[in-house]
């Protein structure tokens, strides 16, 4: 099942004009959030930011396929997915400012963002195994599944192989969603693997792998929805969403060294997904200027409120980094904490600056 180029008449898709417009709304929200976060980082508001411009169609389309009770396993770059699931923007901003708590108290079934590469993949497989156990042994009547997000670089980690192997052996209800943006930081995909695709790797673990045009959000939504249905029936799926990262890996990266690869890829792969989708909806008669203006105004107000809420939360105590893992600190961390105390005293630091 490949949907490399997914544009069809809207009437030939399973989605109504209203559903198509909601996907557009979330793509606009995601794009605006990325732009605002990048601007905030550049003025020192937070230490770093991982841009995802160019990947909004892929992420929003996948998130739209989730049911309310399904679990999402995000990473540091999948913020568009979380926004589409209505995780408050302020919570995502606070995470980037070092606050571990969800300030809003939201109950969206998302695991915390995984920053180490691929560590969330075994977690997703394990949660899927737990869901299956609860349904088959304990008689739970739920029908949840999990969607695990990662980039193509994560497929070079051992966690990828271990997680998919367990999922295949134990029929874990998980969709592994690989967003292939062609780069693992500055390493191109062809230097990571000799496989014809990422999707084909699923065959080694006994389940299906599919590709989809990641810049077509409706094709992504349909593909992921079908994959989730398969996973609920005990057949995990690996989805490879083909898209392109338009910006840097993070704000500490210089992408100029590898931008020439863009010219080697087909236009549908590198096209701006938001511009492409807006043009498509207008051609289908599903979008007009009034709706676009309404979405943009609502998004601006939402962003202003999110930044204001994030700034109203007191900065974290630097000692918090020592207090979240061990009940009793091991000697090396005790030494580091003592050094921090000495540093703060010597520099007469009374509070943590923004």
VEXKE-561865 format. One record per residue (C-alpha): residue number from 1; residue in three letters; x, y, z. Coordinates in pm, 1 decimal. Each point is the difference from the previous one (the first is absolute). Example, Ala and Ser with C-alpha at 12.3 -4.5 7.8 and 13.67 -1.06 7.14 Angstrom:
// residues 2
<pt num="1" residu="ALA" x="1230.0" y="-450.0" z="780.0"/>
<pt num="2" residu="SER" x="137.0" y="344.0" z="-66.0"/>
END
This chain:
// residues 354
<pt num="1" residu="UNK" x="0.0" y="0.0" z="0.0"/>
<pt num="2" residu="UNK" x="177.8" y="313.1" z="-123.0"/>
<pt num="3" residu="UNK" x="-146.4" y="347.2" z="-27.0"/>
<pt num="4" residu="UNK" x="305.8" y="180.8" z="-127.5"/>
<pt num="5" residu="UNK" x="-206.6" y="267.6" z="-172.5"/>
<pt num="6" residu="UNK" x="-330.6" y="28.0" z="177.0"/>
<pt num="7" residu="UNK" x="-186.1" y="293.0" z="-155.7"/>
<pt num="8" residu="UNK" x="-354.0" y="-104.1" z="-95.9"/>
<pt num="9" residu="UNK" x="-328.2" y="179.7" z="-26.2"/>
<pt num="10" residu="UNK" x="-124.9" y="59.2" z="352.6"/>
<pt num="11" residu="UNK" x="-316.3" y="-190.4" z="-88.3"/>
<pt num="12" residu="UNK" x="217.4" y="-307.6" z="-66.1"/>
<pt num="13" residu="UNK" x="143.9" y="5.2" z="352.1"/>
<pt num="14" residu="UNK" x="-172.3" y="-118.9" z="320.8"/>
<pt num="15" residu="UNK" x="-0.1" y="356.6" z="132.3"/>
<pt num="16" residu="UNK" x="-261.5" y="273.3" z="-5.5"/>
<pt num="17" residu="UNK" x="79.9" y="364.0" z="-80.1"/>
<pt num="18" residu="UNK" x="-35.9" y="76.0" z="372.1"/>
<pt num="19" residu="UNK" x="258.0" y="-264.6" z="92.8"/>
<pt num="20" residu="UNK" x="233.0" y="124.4" z="-272.4"/>
<pt num="21" residu="UNK" x="-26.8" y="356.4" z="132.8"/>
<pt num="22" residu="UNK" x="79.3" y="-113.9" z="356.1"/>
<pt num="23" residu="UNK" x="319.3" y="-157.1" z="-127.6"/>
<pt num="24" residu="UNK" x="81.9" y="331.2" z="-166.7"/>
<pt num="25" residu="UNK" x="-71.8" y="184.8" z="324.5"/>
<pt num="26" residu="UNK" x="243.2" y="-220.4" z="191.7"/>
<pt num="27" residu="UNK" x="266.9" y="39.4" z="-266.4"/>
<pt num="28" residu="UNK" x="-28.1" y="378.3" z="26.7"/>
<pt num="29" residu="UNK" x="21.1" y="-22.7" z="380.3"/>
<pt num="30" residu="UNK" x="303.6" y="-226.6" z="-24.7"/>
<pt num="31" residu="UNK" x="179.7" y="223.6" z="-252.3"/>
<pt num="32" residu="UNK" x="-65.0" y="314.6" z="204.5"/>
<pt num="33" residu="UNK" x="116.9" y="-169.9" z="319.5"/>
<pt num="34" residu="UNK" x="324.0" y="-109.3" z="-165.6"/>
<pt num="35" residu="UNK" x="66.6" y="351.7" z="-127.3"/>
<pt num="36" residu="UNK" x="-74.9" y="158.2" z="339.1"/>
<pt num="37" residu="UNK" x="212.6" y="-254.9" z="187.5"/>
<pt num="38" residu="UNK" x="291.9" y="60.3" z="-235.0"/>
<pt num="39" residu="UNK" x="-26.4" y="376.9" z="54.1"/>
<pt num="40" residu="UNK" x="-17.9" y="-48.5" z="377.7"/>
<pt num="41" residu="UNK" x="311.3" y="-215.1" z="-0.9"/>
<pt num="42" residu="UNK" x="192.4" y="252.4" z="-205.3"/>
<pt num="43" residu="UNK" x="-54.0" y="262.7" z="268.7"/>
<pt num="44" residu="UNK" x="112.0" y="-230.6" z="279.2"/>
<pt num="45" residu="UNK" x="-344.0" y="-94.6" z="129.5"/>
<pt num="46" residu="UNK" x="94.9" y="-370.3" z="-6.2"/>
<pt num="47" residu="UNK" x="324.1" y="-181.8" z="-60.5"/>
<pt num="48" residu="UNK" x="-78.1" y="-183.8" z="-322.5"/>
<pt num="49" residu="UNK" x="-276.7" y="-86.8" z="-241.9"/>
<pt num="50" residu="UNK" x="-40.0" y="-284.8" z="-253.3"/>
<pt num="51" residu="UNK" x="-180.8" y="149.3" z="-303.2"/>
<pt num="52" residu="UNK" x="-244.8" y="-219.5" z="-187.8"/>
<pt num="53" residu="UNK" x="-94.7" y="233.3" z="-285.9"/>
<pt num="54" residu="UNK" x="-90.2" y="-212.6" z="-300.7"/>
<pt num="55" residu="UNK" x="-124.5" y="-290.3" z="210.2"/>
<pt num="56" residu="UNK" x="-335.0" y="140.1" z="114.3"/>
<pt num="57" residu="UNK" x="-205.2" y="-203.2" z="-248.1"/>
<pt num="58" residu="UNK" x="161.6" y="-322.6" z="111.1"/>
<pt num="59" residu="UNK" x="-37.9" y="62.4" z="372.2"/>
<pt num="60" residu="UNK" x="-348.2" y="151.3" z="-0.9"/>
<pt num="61" residu="UNK" x="-129.0" y="-267.1" z="-234.9"/>
<pt num="62" residu="UNK" x="129.4" y="-276.6" z="226.4"/>
<pt num="63" residu="UNK" x="-133.1" y="159.7" z="318.1"/>
<pt num="64" residu="UNK" x="-343.9" y="44.3" z="-158.7"/>
<pt num="65" residu="UNK" x="-23.5" y="-377.8" z="-43.4"/>
<pt num="66" residu="UNK" x="25.0" y="-66.3" z="374.4"/>
<pt num="67" residu="UNK" x="-302.1" y="-77.7" z="213.2"/>
<pt num="68" residu="UNK" x="-34.6" y="189.5" z="327.3"/>
<pt num="69" residu="UNK" x="121.0" y="-295.9" z="209.7"/>
<pt num="70" residu="UNK" x="295.5" y="-92.0" z="-220.1"/>
<pt num="71" residu="UNK" x="350.5" y="63.4" z="129.1"/>
<pt num="72" residu="UNK" x="250.6" y="222.8" z="-176.0"/>
<pt num="73" residu="UNK" x="373.3" y="-40.9" z="55.4"/>
<pt num="74" residu="UNK" x="150.6" y="331.7" z="-114.5"/>
<pt num="75" residu="UNK" x="354.5" y="128.1" z="-34.6"/>
<pt num="76" residu="UNK" x="152.1" y="343.9" z="20.0"/>
<pt num="77" residu="UNK" x="-95.9" y="72.5" z="-364.6"/>
<pt num="78" residu="UNK" x="-358.0" y="-129.4" z="-3.0"/>
<pt num="79" residu="UNK" x="-150.8" y="313.2" z="152.8"/>
<pt num="80" residu="UNK" x="-243.9" y="42.8" z="-288.3"/>
<pt num="81" residu="UNK" x="-150.0" y="-337.7" z="93.9"/>
<pt num="82" residu="UNK" x="-48.4" y="110.2" z="358.2"/>
<pt num="83" residu="UNK" x="-155.5" y="329.8" z="-103.6"/>
<pt num="84" residu="UNK" x="-241.3" y="-186.1" z="-227.3"/>
<pt num="85" residu="UNK" x="-97.9" y="-214.5" z="301.1"/>
<pt num="86" residu="UNK" x="-71.4" y="319.8" z="195.9"/>
<pt num="87" residu="UNK" x="293.3" y="-21.0" z="237.1"/>
<pt num="88" residu="UNK" x="14.6" y="364.0" z="116.1"/>
<pt num="89" residu="UNK" x="267.8" y="199.9" z="-178.0"/>
<pt num="90" residu="UNK" x="111.4" y="141.3" z="334.0"/>
<pt num="91" residu="UNK" x="87.5" y="-349.4" z="124.8"/>
<pt num="92" residu="UNK" x="226.8" y="-58.5" z="-298.8"/>
<pt num="93" residu="UNK" x="168.6" y="336.2" z="54.1"/>
<pt num="94" residu="UNK" x="51.9" y="-73.8" z="368.9"/>
<pt num="95" residu="UNK" x="159.7" y="-332.7" z="-86.5"/>
<pt num="96" residu="UNK" x="252.7" y="188.6" z="-212.7"/>
<pt num="97" residu="UNK" x="66.2" y="231.0" z="295.9"/>
<pt num="98" residu="UNK" x="86.3" y="-289.4" z="228.6"/>
<pt num="99" residu="UNK" x="-329.1" y="-50.5" z="179.9"/>
<pt num="100" residu="UNK" x="-90.3" y="-370.8" z="25.4"/>
<pt num="101" residu="UNK" x="-358.1" y="50.2" z="113.8"/>
<pt num="102" residu="UNK" x="-302.9" y="48.5" z="-221.3"/>
<pt num="103" residu="UNK" x="-97.4" y="343.2" z="126.6"/>
<pt num="104" residu="UNK" x="-349.1" y="-31.3" z="-145.9"/>
<pt num="105" residu="UNK" x="-73.5" y="-335.6" z="161.0"/>
<pt num="106" residu="UNK" x="-111.1" y="-142.2" z="-336.1"/>
<pt num="107" residu="UNK" x="-93.0" y="-367.9" z="-21.6"/>
<pt num="108" residu="UNK" x="79.8" y="-68.7" z="-366.1"/>
<pt num="109" residu="UNK" x="140.2" y="-356.8" z="-17.3"/>
<pt num="110" residu="UNK" x="350.3" y="98.0" z="-109.4"/>
<pt num="111" residu="UNK" x="323.2" y="-131.5" z="141.3"/>
<pt num="112" residu="UNK" x="264.9" y="264.8" z="75.3"/>
<pt num="113" residu="UNK" x="207.6" y="116.2" z="-293.6"/>
<pt num="114" residu="UNK" x="301.8" y="-224.3" z="-59.1"/>
<pt num="115" residu="UNK" x="316.0" y="198.3" z="-64.4"/>
<pt num="116" residu="UNK" x="249.6" y="-291.5" z="-15.5"/>
<pt num="117" residu="UNK" x="-35.3" y="-154.0" z="-342.9"/>
<pt num="118" residu="UNK" x="-231.4" y="-305.9" z="-26.0"/>
<pt num="119" residu="UNK" x="-40.5" y="-65.8" z="373.2"/>
<pt num="120" residu="UNK" x="-377.8" y="36.9" z="-32.0"/>
<pt num="121" residu="UNK" x="-28.1" y="-291.6" z="-245.0"/>
<pt num="122" residu="UNK" x="40.0" y="-284.0" z="256.2"/>
<pt num="123" residu="UNK" x="-227.3" y="196.7" z="234.2"/>
<pt num="124" residu="UNK" x="-272.8" y="5.9" z="-263.9"/>
<pt num="125" residu="UNK" x="41.3" y="-371.9" z="-67.7"/>
<pt num="126" residu="UNK" x="-26.6" y="-69.9" z="372.8"/>
<pt num="127" residu="UNK" x="-310.2" y="214.0" z="46.4"/>
<pt num="128" residu="UNK" x="-155.3" y="-175.1" z="-297.2"/>
<pt num="129" residu="UNK" x="77.6" y="-334.9" z="162.1"/>
<pt num="130" residu="UNK" x="-162.8" y="129.4" z="318.1"/>
<pt num="131" residu="UNK" x="-311.6" y="105.3" z="-190.8"/>
<pt num="132" residu="UNK" x="-20.5" y="-344.7" z="-158.1"/>
<pt num="133" residu="UNK" x="48.3" y="-168.4" z="337.9"/>
<pt num="134" residu="UNK" x="-271.6" y="210.2" z="161.4"/>
<pt num="135" residu="UNK" x="-242.7" y="-86.1" z="-278.3"/>
<pt num="136" residu="UNK" x="73.1" y="-372.2" z="-36.0"/>
<pt num="137" residu="UNK" x="78.4" y="-98.3" z="362.2"/>
<pt num="138" residu="UNK" x="-179.5" y="252.5" z="216.4"/>
<pt num="139" residu="UNK" x="-299.3" y="36.9" z="-230.8"/>
<pt num="140" residu="UNK" x="24.3" y="376.8" z="-46.9"/>
<pt num="141" residu="UNK" x="-243.7" y="113.7" z="-266.9"/>
<pt num="142" residu="UNK" x="215.8" y="285.4" z="-128.0"/>
<pt num="143" residu="UNK" x="142.2" y="-1.2" z="-351.3"/>
<pt num="144" residu="UNK" x="292.8" y="236.3" z="30.3"/>
<pt num="145" residu="UNK" x="305.9" y="6.2" z="-221.4"/>
<pt num="146" residu="UNK" x="326.6" y="191.1" z="7.8"/>
<pt num="147" residu="UNK" x="166.1" y="221.0" z="-259.5"/>
<pt num="148" residu="UNK" x="376.3" y="30.1" z="37.5"/>
<pt num="149" residu="UNK" x="167.9" y="288.0" z="-179.3"/>
<pt num="150" residu="UNK" x="367.8" y="8.7" z="-99.8"/>
<pt num="151" residu="UNK" x="223.8" y="129.3" z="-275.8"/>
<pt num="152" residu="UNK" x="198.8" y="-196.2" z="-254.5"/>
<pt num="153" residu="UNK" x="314.9" y="39.4" z="209.8"/>
<pt num="154" residu="UNK" x="-160.6" y="-204.2" z="277.6"/>
<pt num="155" residu="UNK" x="-5.7" y="-307.3" z="-224.6"/>
<pt num="156" residu="UNK" x="378.2" y="-21.4" z="42.0"/>
<pt num="157" residu="UNK" x="-36.4" y="-52.2" z="375.5"/>
<pt num="158" residu="UNK" x="-28.7" y="-336.5" z="172.1"/>
<pt num="159" residu="UNK" x="-320.0" y="112.9" z="172.5"/>
<pt num="160" residu="UNK" x="-173.4" y="4.1" z="-339.2"/>
<pt num="161" residu="UNK" x="79.1" y="-364.2" z="-70.2"/>
<pt num="162" residu="UNK" x="-76.9" y="-116.5" z="353.4"/>
<pt num="163" residu="UNK" x="-332.7" y="185.9" z="15.4"/>
<pt num="164" residu="UNK" x="-123.7" y="-121.3" z="-337.6"/>
<pt num="165" residu="UNK" x="114.6" y="-354.0" z="72.6"/>
<pt num="166" residu="UNK" x="-196.8" y="-14.7" z="326.2"/>
<pt num="167" residu="UNK" x="-304.0" y="155.4" z="-167.1"/>
<pt num="168" residu="UNK" x="7.8" y="-257.8" z="-276.0"/>
<pt num="169" residu="UNK" x="47.0" y="-296.1" z="233.4"/>
<pt num="170" residu="UNK" x="-270.0" y="106.7" z="244.4"/>
<pt num="171" residu="UNK" x="-249.4" y="152.1" z="-247.4"/>
<pt num="172" residu="UNK" x="26.8" y="332.8" z="175.2"/>
<pt num="173" residu="UNK" x="-267.7" y="249.4" z="-114.3"/>
<pt num="174" residu="UNK" x="248.7" y="264.6" z="-109.0"/>
<pt num="175" residu="UNK" x="47.2" y="205.4" z="-315.1"/>
<pt num="176" residu="UNK" x="362.0" y="101.7" z="-42.5"/>
<pt num="177" residu="UNK" x="-5.4" y="333.6" z="-181.7"/>
<pt num="178" residu="UNK" x="334.4" y="86.6" z="-158.3"/>
<pt num="179" residu="UNK" x="9.7" y="353.2" z="-131.4"/>
<pt num="180" residu="UNK" x="270.9" y="-22.0" z="-262.9"/>
<pt num="181" residu="UNK" x="119.2" y="355.8" z="-54.4"/>
<pt num="182" residu="UNK" x="314.5" y="-131.2" z="-172.8"/>
<pt num="183" residu="UNK" x="242.1" y="116.4" z="269.5"/>
<pt num="184" residu="UNK" x="131.0" y="-124.5" z="334.6"/>
<pt num="185" residu="UNK" x="141.6" y="337.7" z="101.6"/>
<pt num="186" residu="UNK" x="233.2" y="39.5" z="-303.1"/>
<pt num="187" residu="UNK" x="28.8" y="-368.1" z="-96.3"/>
<pt num="188" residu="UNK" x="-208.9" y="-89.5" z="-307.6"/>
<pt num="189" residu="UNK" x="-210.9" y="-314.0" z="-0.6"/>
<pt num="190" residu="UNK" x="210.7" y="-180.2" z="-260.1"/>
<pt num="191" residu="UNK" x="294.7" y="11.1" z="240.7"/>
<pt num="192" residu="UNK" x="-206.3" y="-156.7" z="278.3"/>
<pt num="193" residu="UNK" x="-144.1" y="-303.6" z="-176.6"/>
<pt num="194" residu="UNK" x="28.1" y="-189.8" z="-326.6"/>
<pt num="195" residu="UNK" x="-364.9" y="-108.6" z="20.0"/>
<pt num="196" residu="UNK" x="-221.5" y="105.9" z="-286.6"/>
<pt num="197" residu="UNK" x="-223.0" y="176.7" z="252.7"/>
<pt num="198" residu="UNK" x="-67.1" y="29.9" z="371.0"/>
<pt num="199" residu="UNK" x="-338.0" y="-171.2" z="-44.6"/>
<pt num="200" residu="UNK" x="155.9" y="-319.7" z="-133.8"/>
<pt num="201" residu="UNK" x="176.4" y="-53.2" z="333.4"/>
<pt num="202" residu="UNK" x="-332.0" y="-110.9" z="151.1"/>
<pt num="203" residu="UNK" x="22.7" y="-328.2" z="-189.9"/>
<pt num="204" residu="UNK" x="283.1" y="-111.8" z="228.8"/>
<pt num="205" residu="UNK" x="-237.6" y="18.1" z="296.1"/>
<pt num="206" residu="UNK" x="-294.3" y="-175.9" z="-158.6"/>
<pt num="207" residu="UNK" x="-236.0" y="284.6" z="-74.8"/>
<pt num="208" residu="UNK" x="-88.3" y="249.7" z="-268.9"/>
<pt num="209" residu="UNK" x="186.6" y="314.8" z="-95.8"/>
<pt num="210" residu="UNK" x="-157.2" y="271.7" z="-214.6"/>
<pt num="211" residu="UNK" x="104.0" y="332.5" z="-149.4"/>
<pt num="212" residu="UNK" x="-208.6" y="312.7" z="-33.0"/>
<pt num="213" residu="UNK" x="41.5" y="348.6" z="-144.7"/>
<pt num="214" residu="UNK" x="70.9" y="187.7" z="322.9"/>
<pt num="215" residu="UNK" x="-87.9" y="336.4" z="-154.4"/>
<pt num="216" residu="UNK" x="-357.1" y="-112.7" z="-65.4"/>
<pt num="217" residu="UNK" x="-166.4" y="13.1" z="343.3"/>
<pt num="218" residu="UNK" x="-316.1" y="-179.4" z="-112.9"/>
<pt num="219" residu="UNK" x="200.3" y="-288.4" z="-146.6"/>
<pt num="220" residu="UNK" x="196.9" y="-20.5" z="325.0"/>
<pt num="221" residu="UNK" x="-315.7" y="6.4" z="206.8"/>
<pt num="222" residu="UNK" x="-160.5" y="-276.1" z="-205.3"/>
<pt num="223" residu="UNK" x="313.2" y="-215.6" z="0.9"/>
<pt num="224" residu="UNK" x="57.4" y="34.7" z="374.5"/>
<pt num="225" residu="UNK" x="-368.3" y="-63.6" z="76.1"/>
<pt num="226" residu="UNK" x="15.5" y="-325.0" z="-196.4"/>
<pt num="227" residu="UNK" x="325.5" y="-92.3" z="173.6"/>
<pt num="228" residu="UNK" x="-153.7" y="65.5" z="343.1"/>
<pt num="229" residu="UNK" x="-294.0" y="-221.5" z="-87.8"/>
<pt num="230" residu="UNK" x="242.7" y="-274.7" z="-97.1"/>
<pt num="231" residu="UNK" x="190.8" y="48.0" z="325.9"/>
<pt num="232" residu="UNK" x="-320.3" y="-27.2" z="205.0"/>
<pt num="233" residu="UNK" x="-46.9" y="-341.2" z="-159.9"/>
<pt num="234" residu="UNK" x="344.9" y="-116.5" z="108.1"/>
<pt num="235" residu="UNK" x="197.7" y="93.6" z="-310.1"/>
<pt num="236" residu="UNK" x="245.1" y="287.7" z="57.4"/>
<pt num="237" residu="UNK" x="99.1" y="218.2" z="-294.9"/>
<pt num="238" residu="UNK" x="301.9" y="212.6" z="-89.4"/>
<pt num="239" residu="UNK" x="-99.4" y="315.8" z="-190.0"/>
<pt num="240" residu="UNK" x="270.9" y="196.2" z="-180.5"/>
<pt num="241" residu="UNK" x="-116.1" y="355.2" z="-61.8"/>
<pt num="242" residu="UNK" x="208.4" y="161.2" z="-275.3"/>
<pt num="243" residu="UNK" x="48.5" y="368.4" z="65.8"/>
<pt num="244" residu="UNK" x="284.8" y="253.1" z="20.0"/>
<pt num="245" residu="UNK" x="141.1" y="213.7" z="276.3"/>
<pt num="246" residu="UNK" x="17.5" y="353.4" z="-136.4"/>
<pt num="247" residu="UNK" x="210.1" y="143.1" z="280.8"/>
<pt num="248" residu="UNK" x="276.4" y="-94.6" z="237.7"/>
<pt num="249" residu="UNK" x="9.3" y="-309.2" z="218.7"/>
<pt num="250" residu="UNK" x="-3.8" y="234.2" z="301.0"/>
<pt num="251" residu="UNK" x="78.7" y="365.3" z="54.5"/>
<pt num="252" residu="UNK" x="361.8" y="-99.9" z="74.1"/>
<pt num="253" residu="UNK" x="38.2" y="-153.3" z="-346.4"/>
<pt num="254" residu="UNK" x="113.8" y="154.3" z="-330.4"/>
<pt num="255" residu="UNK" x="-202.9" y="-161.2" z="-281.5"/>
<pt num="256" residu="UNK" x="181.8" y="176.2" z="-282.8"/>
<pt num="257" residu="UNK" x="242.0" y="-292.4" z="-32.6"/>
<pt num="258" residu="UNK" x="-268.6" y="-243.7" z="-116.3"/>
<pt num="259" residu="UNK" x="-273.4" y="203.4" z="-165.3"/>
<pt num="260" residu="UNK" x="116.8" y="-107.2" z="-346.5"/>
<pt num="261" residu="UNK" x="-172.3" y="-336.2" z="57.1"/>
<pt num="262" residu="UNK" x="-331.9" y="178.6" z="-48.1"/>
<pt num="263" residu="UNK" x="70.1" y="19.8" z="-372.9"/>
<pt num="264" residu="UNK" x="40.9" y="-377.1" z="-20.0"/>
<pt num="265" residu="UNK" x="-350.8" y="-70.7" z="132.8"/>
<pt num="266" residu="UNK" x="-331.1" y="21.1" z="-191.0"/>
<pt num="267" residu="UNK" x="-198.7" y="321.9" z="31.7"/>
<pt num="268" residu="UNK" x="-289.9" y="-166.2" z="183.4"/>
<pt num="269" residu="UNK" x="246.2" y="-106.7" z="270.5"/>
<pt num="270" residu="UNK" x="146.5" y="346.2" z="63.9"/>
<pt num="271" residu="UNK" x="-307.0" y="216.8" z="-67.4"/>
<pt num="272" residu="UNK" x="-136.2" y="204.6" z="287.3"/>
<pt num="273" residu="UNK" x="-281.2" y="-216.9" z="139.2"/>
<pt num="274" residu="UNK" x="-207.0" y="287.8" z="135.0"/>
<pt num="275" residu="UNK" x="6.2" y="193.1" z="-328.3"/>
<pt num="276" residu="UNK" x="-70.5" y="-317.4" z="-194.4"/>
<pt num="277" residu="UNK" x="-291.5" y="-100.5" z="221.8"/>
<pt num="278" residu="UNK" x="-154.2" y="347.2" z="-0.7"/>
<pt num="279" residu="UNK" x="16.3" y="9.2" z="-379.8"/>
<pt num="280" residu="UNK" x="-158.1" y="-345.8" z="-14.9"/>
<pt num="281" residu="UNK" x="-288.4" y="93.1" z="230.5"/>
<pt num="282" residu="UNK" x="-68.9" y="316.4" z="-194.8"/>
<pt num="283" residu="UNK" x="-11.1" y="-198.7" z="-323.5"/>
<pt num="284" residu="UNK" x="-245.5" y="-238.2" z="166.9"/>
<pt num="285" residu="UNK" x="-221.9" y="287.9" z="109.6"/>
<pt num="286" residu="UNK" x="55.7" y="-89.3" z="367.3"/>
<pt num="287" residu="UNK" x="188.7" y="314.1" z="106.2"/>
<pt num="288" residu="UNK" x="-49.0" y="372.8" z="-37.2"/>
<pt num="289" residu="UNK" x="167.1" y="323.4" z="113.6"/>
<pt num="290" residu="UNK" x="-241.5" y="46.7" z="288.1"/>
<pt num="291" residu="UNK" x="89.5" y="-335.5" z="157.5"/>
<pt num="292" residu="UNK" x="373.2" y="56.7" z="-50.8"/>
<pt num="293" residu="UNK" x="-18.6" y="340.7" z="169.3"/>
<pt num="294" residu="UNK" x="-204.2" y="-143.4" z="286.6"/>
<pt num="295" residu="UNK" x="254.3" y="-277.5" z="61.6"/>
<pt num="296" residu="UNK" x="295.3" y="236.8" z="-13.3"/>
<pt num="297" residu="UNK" x="-159.9" y="242.6" z="248.3"/>
<pt num="298" residu="UNK" x="-96.0" y="-279.2" z="240.4"/>
<pt num="299" residu="UNK" x="349.9" y="-145.3" z="-21.3"/>
<pt num="300" residu="UNK" x="166.7" y="333.1" z="75.6"/>
<pt num="301" residu="UNK" x="-216.1" y="40.2" z="308.8"/>
<pt num="302" residu="UNK" x="70.4" y="-358.6" z="111.1"/>
<pt num="303" residu="UNK" x="374.0" y="54.1" z="-35.3"/>
<pt num="304" residu="UNK" x="-4.5" y="327.5" z="192.3"/>
<pt num="305" residu="UNK" x="-185.7" y="-169.1" z="283.6"/>
<pt num="306" residu="UNK" x="239.2" y="-297.4" z="-1.0"/>
<pt num="307" residu="UNK" x="308.6" y="219.2" z="28.4"/>
<pt num="308" residu="UNK" x="-162.2" y="205.6" z="274.5"/>
<pt num="309" residu="UNK" x="-90.5" y="-314.6" z="197.5"/>
<pt num="310" residu="UNK" x="349.5" y="-143.4" z="-41.4"/>
<pt num="311" residu="UNK" x="160.0" y="323.3" z="119.5"/>
<pt num="312" residu="UNK" x="-225.0" y="6.8" z="306.4"/>
<pt num="313" residu="UNK" x="147.8" y="-326.9" z="131.7"/>
<pt num="314" residu="UNK" x="294.3" y="43.0" z="234.0"/>
<pt num="315" residu="UNK" x="331.9" y="-127.6" z="-138.6"/>
<pt num="316" residu="UNK" x="110.8" y="-336.3" z="127.9"/>
<pt num="317" residu="UNK" x="251.6" y="-51.4" z="279.1"/>
<pt num="318" residu="UNK" x="333.1" y="-124.2" z="-143.5"/>
<pt num="319" residu="UNK" x="6.0" y="-268.1" z="270.8"/>
<pt num="320" residu="UNK" x="-302.8" y="-161.5" z="-163.8"/>
<pt num="321" residu="UNK" x="228.4" y="-181.6" z="-243.9"/>
<pt num="322" residu="UNK" x="132.1" y="-207.6" z="289.5"/>
<pt num="323" residu="UNK" x="-332.6" y="-83.4" z="159.7"/>
<pt num="324" residu="UNK" x="-200.6" y="-178.3" z="-271.1"/>
<pt num="325" residu="UNK" x="170.9" y="-337.5" z="-43.2"/>
<pt num="326" residu="UNK" x="164.1" y="-138.8" z="314.2"/>
<pt num="327" residu="UNK" x="-142.1" y="-29.1" z="350.4"/>
<pt num="328" residu="UNK" x="362.3" y="6.1" z="125.3"/>
<pt num="329" residu="UNK" x="248.7" y="182.7" z="-217.4"/>
<pt num="330" residu="UNK" x="303.9" y="-202.8" z="-108.3"/>
<pt num="331" residu="UNK" x="340.6" y="145.7" z="90.9"/>
<pt num="332" residu="UNK" x="72.1" y="158.2" z="-339.8"/>
<pt num="333" residu="UNK" x="-328.8" y="191.6" z="5.8"/>
<pt num="334" residu="UNK" x="50.6" y="105.3" z="360.6"/>
<pt num="335" residu="UNK" x="333.8" y="147.5" z="-107.5"/>
<pt num="336" residu="UNK" x="-165.2" y="182.1" z="-289.5"/>
<pt num="337" residu="UNK" x="-270.1" y="138.4" z="226.3"/>
<pt num="338" residu="UNK" x="262.2" y="122.1" z="245.5"/>
<pt num="339" residu="UNK" x="185.0" y="170.3" z="-284.6"/>
<pt num="340" residu="UNK" x="-323.1" y="171.0" z="-106.6"/>
<pt num="341" residu="UNK" x="-59.4" y="125.4" z="354.5"/>
<pt num="342" residu="UNK" x="352.0" y="140.1" z="9.4"/>
<pt num="343" residu="UNK" x="-40.0" y="165.2" z="-340.5"/>
<pt num="344" residu="UNK" x="-328.1" y="166.0" z="96.0"/>
<pt num="345" residu="UNK" x="148.8" y="123.6" z="327.8"/>
<pt num="346" residu="UNK" x="319.9" y="133.0" z="-158.2"/>
<pt num="347" residu="UNK" x="-196.9" y="187.7" z="-262.4"/>
<pt num="348" residu="UNK" x="-263.3" y="119.2" z="245.2"/>
<pt num="349" residu="UNK" x="-282.7" y="-142.7" z="-210.8"/>
<pt num="350" residu="UNK" x="-323.7" y="62.9" z="185.2"/>
<pt num="351" residu="UNK" x="-242.6" y="-126.0" z="-260.6"/>
<pt num="352" residu="UNK" x="-2.7" y="-148.1" z="-344.3"/>
<pt num="353" residu="UNK" x="-30.8" y="255.6" z="-275.5"/>
<pt num="354" residu="UNK" x="-229.1" y="-62.0" z="-296.2"/>
END
